[in-house]
Amino acid sequence: MNTSKPKKPILDGEDPASPWSGFAEVSEAIRDNRLMEYRVKKSWADPWGRRLTIAVLVVIAAGFSYLAGGSFGLW
């Protein structure tokens, strides 16, 4: 009688012949997205991080507005 557990599929792409080998990149992308989401939420919860984020977005919007206005001949 065989009492060993069935082998679970490895999703990290170690075996190129495995039907799951293509999902390693998808799995890594999901992990990275969760990590990025955590960092953004943590930064937004911090008052200094929130101010810095807003300041950077304002500077980017101002630069874009300046360039767009220049290309439309507004100044």
Backbone bond lengths (Angstrom), bond angles and torsions (degrees), N, CA, C in turn:
res aa  C-N    CA-C-N  psi(-1)  N-CA   C-N-CA  omega(-1)  CA-C   N-CA-C  phi
1 M - - - 1.434 - - 1.521 109.28 -
2 N 1.299 115.89 130.68 1.460 122.11 -178.20 1.530 108.90 -92.10
3 T 1.337 117.17 114.89 1.467 120.98 -177.81 1.521 112.27 -107.27
4 S 1.311 117.33 8.40 1.471 118.66 -179.64 1.525 109.57 -75.94
5 K 1.319 114.45 149.81 1.458 119.99 179.87 1.529 109.40 -73.69
6 P 1.317 116.53 148.26 1.463 117.68 176.00 1.518 110.23 -67.19
7 K 1.300 114.87 147.55 1.455 120.69 -177.68 1.526 110.16 -75.01
8 K 1.322 116.26 129.75 1.461 120.34 178.07 1.524 108.73 -81.10
9 P 1.337 117.24 148.41 1.464 118.86 178.32 1.522 110.54 -68.85
10 I 1.321 115.62 141.10 1.453 122.03 178.45 1.526 106.95 -93.30
11 L 1.328 116.20 122.12 1.454 120.29 -175.34 1.526 113.09 -100.24
12 D 1.318 117.71 10.96 1.463 118.65 -176.64 1.528 113.37 -97.00
13 G 1.303 118.43 8.30 1.457 121.25 173.10 1.508 115.63 80.09
14 E 1.316 118.23 19.51 1.464 120.33 179.99 1.523 111.75 -67.11
15 D 1.311 116.28 -40.72 1.460 120.67 -177.69 1.533 108.93 -102.30
16 P 1.332 118.69 109.25 1.467 119.73 -177.60 1.526 113.33 -66.73
17 A 1.322 118.16 -18.80 1.451 120.69 -179.79 1.524 112.02 -85.31
18 S 1.307 116.98 -9.81 1.455 121.21 -178.88 1.526 110.31 -70.68
19 P 1.324 117.79 142.89 1.467 119.15 176.97 1.525 112.04 -68.34
20 W 1.333 118.15 -13.60 1.463 122.41 -179.09 1.525 112.38 -95.47
21 S 1.318 118.22 1.03 1.462 120.26 -172.87 1.522 112.81 -64.44
22 G 1.314 119.00 -27.71 1.456 121.40 179.53 1.512 113.86 -75.54
23 F 1.322 117.32 -14.47 1.458 120.92 -177.84 1.524 113.38 -84.88
24 A 1.318 118.36 -2.75 1.463 120.96 179.46 1.515 110.61 -63.11
25 E 1.325 116.75 -42.00 1.457 120.29 179.74 1.522 111.19 -67.83
26 V 1.326 116.80 -38.10 1.465 120.83 178.15 1.521 110.00 -65.55
27 S 1.313 116.99 -43.20 1.454 121.45 179.13 1.528 111.03 -62.70
28 E 1.317 116.48 -41.44 1.463 120.66 178.55 1.528 110.93 -65.79
29 A 1.320 116.88 -39.86 1.469 120.49 178.81 1.526 111.07 -64.35
30 I 1.315 117.31 -39.37 1.463 120.60 178.03 1.519 110.22 -64.47
31 R 1.339 117.02 -43.17 1.475 119.98 177.87 1.519 110.88 -61.86
32 D 1.338 116.92 -44.76 1.462 120.76 -179.60 1.519 111.83 -63.46
33 N 1.328 116.75 -38.82 1.459 120.52 179.94 1.524 110.38 -66.31
34 R 1.325 117.32 -40.45 1.466 120.07 178.13 1.524 110.42 -64.47
35 L 1.310 116.65 -39.82 1.456 120.75 179.20 1.524 110.37 -66.32
36 M 1.319 117.41 -41.90 1.461 120.80 178.95 1.527 110.61 -66.11
37 E 1.325 116.55 -40.99 1.465 120.11 178.41 1.525 110.36 -61.99
38 Y 1.323 117.54 -41.09 1.459 121.50 177.98 1.526 110.67 -62.86
39 R 1.328 117.10 -43.56 1.468 120.64 -179.49 1.528 111.04 -64.31
40 V 1.326 117.36 -40.98 1.461 120.66 179.90 1.520 110.15 -65.68
41 K 1.324 117.58 -45.42 1.470 120.59 179.14 1.525 111.10 -62.89
42 K 1.307 116.88 -41.07 1.455 120.74 -179.90 1.528 110.41 -66.57
43 S 1.318 117.39 -41.66 1.457 121.23 178.76 1.525 110.94 -66.62
44 W 1.322 118.07 -39.13 1.461 121.19 -179.40 1.529 110.57 -68.92
45 A 1.309 118.48 -29.03 1.465 121.45 179.31 1.526 111.18 -72.65
46 D 1.316 117.54 -25.05 1.451 121.98 179.03 1.530 109.29 -82.23
47 P 1.345 119.20 127.33 1.477 120.14 -177.57 1.525 113.40 -59.45
48 W 1.331 118.07 -40.26 1.467 120.27 179.10 1.521 110.92 -69.01
49 G 1.314 116.67 -38.21 1.460 120.67 177.58 1.519 111.34 -64.37
50 R 1.324 116.38 -39.38 1.456 120.69 178.55 1.532 110.37 -64.98
51 R 1.332 116.61 -44.93 1.471 120.19 179.29 1.529 111.28 -62.15
52 L 1.317 115.56 -42.33 1.463 119.50 179.37 1.526 110.89 -64.15
53 T 1.319 117.06 -42.71 1.461 121.05 178.97 1.523 110.92 -61.33
54 I 1.331 116.61 -45.76 1.464 120.28 179.62 1.527 110.44 -64.43
55 A 1.338 117.00 -41.60 1.467 120.37 179.74 1.530 111.15 -62.59
56 V 1.309 117.46 -43.18 1.464 120.74 179.86 1.530 110.29 -64.97
57 L 1.316 117.33 -41.90 1.462 120.08 178.76 1.529 111.63 -65.12
58 V 1.337 117.24 -37.39 1.467 120.78 177.28 1.526 110.38 -65.10
59 V 1.322 117.11 -42.68 1.473 120.34 178.81 1.528 110.64 -63.94
60 I 1.311 117.79 -42.00 1.468 121.09 178.43 1.525 110.06 -64.22
61 A 1.344 117.37 -43.76 1.470 120.72 179.16 1.524 110.86 -64.66
62 A 1.341 117.72 -40.17 1.463 120.64 178.56 1.531 110.95 -64.41
63 G 1.315 117.13 -42.57 1.464 120.35 177.78 1.516 112.00 -63.80
64 F 1.306 116.34 -41.99 1.461 120.23 178.02 1.532 110.30 -64.50
65 S 1.331 116.81 -42.63 1.463 120.68 178.98 1.521 111.01 -62.70
66 Y 1.309 117.31 -41.99 1.460 121.61 178.74 1.532 110.70 -61.46
67 L 1.320 115.53 -46.04 1.470 118.78 -179.45 1.529 111.80 -68.13
68 A 1.322 116.95 -39.08 1.457 120.52 178.83 1.521 110.56 -67.24
69 G 1.343 116.43 -41.70 1.462 119.67 177.74 1.512 112.28 -64.29
70 G 1.314 116.57 -38.12 1.462 120.63 177.28 1.510 112.61 -65.38
71 S 1.316 116.88 -37.72 1.454 119.10 -179.20 1.524 111.97 -74.97
72 F 1.343 118.53 -23.32 1.463 121.90 176.75 1.523 112.68 -92.80
73 G 1.325 116.96 1.97 1.458 121.83 176.61 1.519 113.84 75.99
74 L 1.319 117.75 27.89 1.463 120.22 179.77 1.531 111.47 -79.70
75 W 1.313 118.85 -21.35 1.465 122.40 175.71 1.496 111.32 -152.31
